[in-house]
Amino acid sequence: RIAQLTYNERNALGDGCMEPDDRGLTSYGRQSVQEMNRLGICVDLSHVGEKTSLDATRYSTKPVIYSHANPKAVGPGKRNITDQQMKDMAATGGVMGISAHSMLCHKTPGVQPTVDDMMDMFDYAIDLIGIDHVAIGSDVYESFTKLSWESMTKRWYPTGFVFETMRAQGFSAVSEFPNVTRGLVSRGYSDEEIAKVLGGNWLRLFGEVWAA
């Protein structure tokens, strides 16, 4: 029901966000987006290069998403997204999920972020594109092991973080989801707004895209 067009590197559909040159969505990529729209598969632009993601956003006839990506204006993470990417996504009716992964949530290279840093990401995104287009995209997957981190992620995408600091302090496990709710309450969001961020926006979007 959800498919990413690329995963960091270049493929037949387009360029990933780690490629030094982003050539945009390919002809096969356009065909794929068209077919995903027809079948009711949500187009996910996380891990996709900036130009490729903007091309896909313009080409899609259904809302697109960044399931786990943060504002580049707040955090320097390589996989974070620009204001233009966020605005174009929101214009389709799409949603972005703010992530607790340190690669995306940090403000200072190598320094483990906190839930409060994550709240700054929420505030910026909501101010820019509106409450209806921002949600949680935690990237918290508890089955991921230290061996996997050391043998794959750390070697392929070095960032200065270690396994123990790979997620934000206060949101490193599913059991800490309530800390996000508390953070949103502390930032002054209403119960209705918080309900949208905690899942309502995803449900609205999936209801529209999957209806195909």
Order of alpha helices (4+ residues) and beta strands (2+ residues): beta-alpha-beta-alpha-beta-alpha-beta-alpha-alpha-beta-alpha-alpha-alpha
